[in-house]
Amino acid sequence: MTWDFLLWLFVLIINSGLVGRTTYALICLTDLEQDFINPYDLSNRLNRFVIAEYAGQFIMTAALIAGGKWFCAALHIAVSAYMITLFVKKQVYIDATDAFKQLKGQKFRRGVIFGCYCFSFVMVVFRLVETIVHQMLTPEGRETARKLFKEAAVTLPGY
């Protein structure tokens, strides 16, 4: 395994967590909009994950910069800058008393971040698969792939 593979795998795991967390936040905001949950439950559910979301975003950005993946890093630097401006403007946490007033803005902000995470997810999966394919093209990789496919063909029933 190369460092590129490990980097893309690490970024994929963090990115998957961030996509899931943002999806959860959007679902909770929609539940508040449809009056399925109350504002106090919403603020408790979403505010407890803010630090983890920021930590994941900054760790992923730092890993991409350290790995020299500049295009992906540029996207995540932009997302990090956007998240920092939200933090400075104190728009990160949801106040239970103003949840309905903040609803439209919160959904928009989290939707923008969700779109960036989804775009990044597709890019990371592509780069991970590309790295795996390039590893298979080396002589050692070809031998490993040959053994793997031979074992897979032997275990197929009826052949």
BELDABEL-V233082 format. One record per pair of residues at least 12 apart in sequence whose C-alpha atoms are under 10 Angstrom apart, sorted by the first residue. I is the first residue (numbers start at 1). J is the second residue. D is the distance in Angstrom with one decimal. If there is no record, write none. Layout:
BEGIN
i:I j:J d:D
i:I j:J d:D
END
This chain:
BEGIN
i:1 j:131 d:9.8
i:1 j:132 d:8.9
i:1 j:135 d:8.0
i:1 j:141 d:10.0
i:2 j:131 d:8.7
i:2 j:132 d:9.3
i:2 j:135 d:8.1
i:3 j:67 d:8.4
i:3 j:131 d:10.0
i:4 j:67 d:7.6
i:4 j:68 d:9.7
i:4 j:69 d:9.4
i:4 j:127 d:9.1
i:4 j:128 d:8.2
i:4 j:131 d:7.0
i:4 j:132 d:9.4
i:5 j:127 d:8.8
i:5 j:128 d:6.3
i:5 j:129 d:8.9
i:5 j:130 d:9.3
i:5 j:131 d:6.0
i:5 j:132 d:7.0
i:5 j:135 d:9.0
i:6 j:128 d:9.0
i:6 j:131 d:9.8
i:7 j:60 d:9.5
i:7 j:63 d:7.3
i:7 j:64 d:7.7
i:7 j:66 d:9.6
i:7 j:67 d:7.1
i:7 j:69 d:9.6
i:7 j:124 d:9.9
i:7 j:128 d:8.8
i:8 j:63 d:9.4
i:8 j:64 d:8.7
i:8 j:67 d:9.4
i:8 j:69 d:9.7
i:8 j:123 d:10.0
i:8 j:124 d:6.4
i:8 j:125 d:7.9
i:8 j:126 d:9.6
i:8 j:127 d:7.1
i:8 j:128 d:5.5
i:8 j:129 d:9.3
i:8 j:131 d:8.5
i:9 j:124 d:8.4
i:9 j:125 d:8.7
i:9 j:127 d:9.6
i:9 j:128 d:6.8
i:9 j:129 d:10.0
i:10 j:60 d:8.2
i:10 j:63 d:8.6
i:10 j:64 d:9.9
i:10 j:124 d:10.0
i:11 j:56 d:9.6
i:11 j:57 d:9.8
i:11 j:59 d:9.0
i:11 j:60 d:5.9
i:11 j:61 d:8.8
i:11 j:63 d:7.6
i:11 j:64 d:7.8
i:11 j:120 d:9.7
i:11 j:121 d:8.9
i:11 j:124 d:7.3
i:11 j:125 d:9.5
i:11 j:128 d:9.6
i:12 j:60 d:9.2
i:12 j:120 d:9.1
i:12 j:121 d:6.9
i:12 j:122 d:9.5
i:12 j:123 d:9.6
i:12 j:124 d:6.2
i:12 j:125 d:7.0
i:12 j:127 d:9.9
i:12 j:128 d:8.3
i:13 j:60 d:9.6
i:13 j:121 d:9.7
i:13 j:124 d:10.0
i:14 j:53 d:9.6
i:14 j:56 d:6.3
i:14 j:57 d:8.0
i:14 j:59 d:8.6
i:14 j:60 d:6.8
i:14 j:121 d:9.8
i:15 j:56 d:8.1
i:15 j:57 d:8.1
i:15 j:60 d:7.7
i:15 j:117 d:6.8
i:15 j:118 d:8.6
i:15 j:120 d:7.7
i:15 j:121 d:6.3
i:15 j:124 d:8.5
i:16 j:117 d:8.5
i:16 j:118 d:9.0
i:16 j:120 d:9.9
i:16 j:121 d:7.2
i:17 j:52 d:10.0
i:17 j:53 d:8.7
i:17 j:56 d:8.3
i:17 j:117 d:10.0
i:18 j:52 d:9.2
i:18 j:53 d:6.6
i:18 j:54 d:9.4
i:18 j:56 d:7.3
i:18 j:57 d:7.7
i:18 j:113 d:9.5
i:18 j:114 d:8.5
i:18 j:117 d:7.2
i:18 j:118 d:9.5
i:18 j:121 d:9.8
i:19 j:53 d:10.0
i:19 j:113 d:9.0
i:19 j:114 d:6.5
i:19 j:115 d:9.1
i:19 j:116 d:9.4
i:19 j:117 d:6.0
i:19 j:118 d:6.8
i:19 j:120 d:9.7
i:19 j:121 d:8.2
i:20 j:114 d:9.3
i:20 j:117 d:9.8
i:21 j:46 d:9.1
i:21 j:49 d:8.1
i:21 j:50 d:9.6
i:21 j:52 d:9.6
i:21 j:53 d:7.6
i:21 j:114 d:9.3
i:22 j:46 d:9.6
i:22 j:53 d:8.8
i:22 j:110 d:6.6
i:22 j:111 d:8.1
i:22 j:113 d:7.7
i:22 j:114 d:6.0
i:22 j:115 d:9.8
i:22 j:117 d:8.7
i:23 j:110 d:8.6
i:23 j:111 d:8.8
i:23 j:114 d:7.2
i:24 j:45 d:9.4
i:24 j:46 d:8.6
i:25 j:42 d:8.9
i:25 j:45 d:8.3
i:25 j:46 d:6.3
i:25 j:47 d:9.7
i:25 j:49 d:9.6
i:25 j:106 d:9.3
i:25 j:107 d:8.5
i:25 j:110 d:7.6
i:25 j:111 d:9.6
i:25 j:114 d:9.8
i:26 j:46 d:9.8
i:26 j:106 d:8.7
i:26 j:107 d:6.4
i:26 j:108 d:9.4
i:26 j:109 d:9.9
i:26 j:110 d:6.9
i:26 j:111 d:7.4
i:26 j:114 d:8.9
i:27 j:107 d:9.5
i:28 j:41 d:9.3
i:28 j:42 d:6.5
i:28 j:43 d:9.5
i:28 j:45 d:8.1
i:28 j:46 d:8.0
i:28 j:107 d:9.8
i:29 j:42 d:7.4
i:29 j:43 d:9.8
i:29 j:46 d:9.2
i:29 j:99 d:9.2
i:29 j:100 d:9.5
i:29 j:102 d:9.9
i:29 j:103 d:6.8
i:29 j:104 d:9.0
i:29 j:106 d:7.9
i:29 j:107 d:6.7
i:29 j:110 d:9.7
i:30 j:103 d:8.8
i:30 j:104 d:10.0
i:30 j:107 d:8.2
i:32 j:99 d:8.6
i:32 j:100 d:8.0
i:32 j:103 d:8.3
i:33 j:99 d:9.7
i:33 j:100 d:7.8
i:33 j:103 d:7.5
i:33 j:104 d:9.2
i:38 j:96 d:8.6
i:38 j:99 d:9.1
i:38 j:100 d:9.9
i:39 j:94 d:8.8
i:39 j:95 d:8.1
i:39 j:96 d:4.9
i:39 j:97 d:7.2
i:39 j:98 d:8.2
i:39 j:99 d:5.8
i:39 j:100 d:7.6
i:40 j:94 d:9.3
i:40 j:95 d:8.2
i:40 j:96 d:5.0
i:40 j:97 d:8.0
i:40 j:99 d:8.5
i:41 j:96 d:8.2
i:42 j:94 d:8.0
i:42 j:95 d:9.2
i:42 j:96 d:7.5
i:42 j:99 d:8.2
i:43 j:93 d:7.6
i:43 j:94 d:5.3
i:43 j:95 d:6.3
i:43 j:96 d:5.7
i:43 j:97 d:9.4
i:43 j:99 d:7.8
i:44 j:93 d:9.8
i:44 j:94 d:8.7
i:44 j:95 d:9.5
i:44 j:96 d:8.5
i:45 j:94 d:9.8
i:46 j:92 d:9.7
i:46 j:93 d:7.8
i:46 j:94 d:7.5
i:47 j:92 d:8.1
i:47 j:93 d:5.6
i:47 j:94 d:6.6
i:47 j:95 d:9.0
i:48 j:93 d:9.1
i:49 j:93 d:9.8
i:50 j:87 d:10.0
i:50 j:92 d:7.4
i:50 j:93 d:7.5
i:51 j:92 d:9.9
i:53 j:83 d:9.8
i:54 j:80 d:8.1
i:54 j:83 d:7.7
i:54 j:84 d:8.9
i:54 j:87 d:9.7
i:57 j:76 d:7.5
i:57 j:77 d:9.1
i:57 j:79 d:8.2
i:57 j:80 d:6.8
i:57 j:83 d:9.1
i:57 j:117 d:9.9
i:58 j:76 d:8.4
i:58 j:77 d:8.5
i:58 j:79 d:9.6
i:58 j:80 d:6.8
i:58 j:83 d:10.0
i:60 j:72 d:9.9
i:60 j:73 d:8.5
i:60 j:76 d:7.9
i:60 j:77 d:9.8
i:61 j:73 d:5.7
i:61 j:74 d:8.5
i:61 j:75 d:8.8
i:61 j:76 d:5.6
i:61 j:77 d:6.4
i:61 j:78 d:9.8
i:61 j:79 d:9.2
i:61 j:80 d:7.9
i:62 j:76 d:9.2
i:62 j:77 d:9.0
i:64 j:76 d:8.6
i:64 j:77 d:9.7
i:65 j:77 d:9.2
i:71 j:123 d:9.9
i:72 j:119 d:9.9
i:72 j:120 d:7.1
i:72 j:123 d:7.9
i:72 j:124 d:8.2
i:73 j:120 d:9.8
i:75 j:116 d:7.7
i:75 j:117 d:9.3
i:75 j:119 d:9.4
i:75 j:120 d:7.8
i:76 j:116 d:8.3
i:76 j:117 d:8.7
i:76 j:120 d:8.3
i:78 j:116 d:9.5
i:79 j:112 d:9.2
i:79 j:113 d:7.0
i:79 j:116 d:7.4
i:79 j:117 d:8.8
i:80 j:113 d:9.8
i:82 j:109 d:9.4
i:82 j:112 d:9.8
i:82 j:113 d:8.7
i:83 j:109 d:9.4
i:83 j:113 d:8.7
i:86 j:109 d:8.9
i:91 j:105 d:9.1
i:91 j:106 d:8.1
i:91 j:109 d:9.4
i:92 j:106 d:8.6
i:92 j:109 d:9.6
i:92 j:110 d:10.0
i:93 j:106 d:9.5
i:94 j:106 d:8.3
END
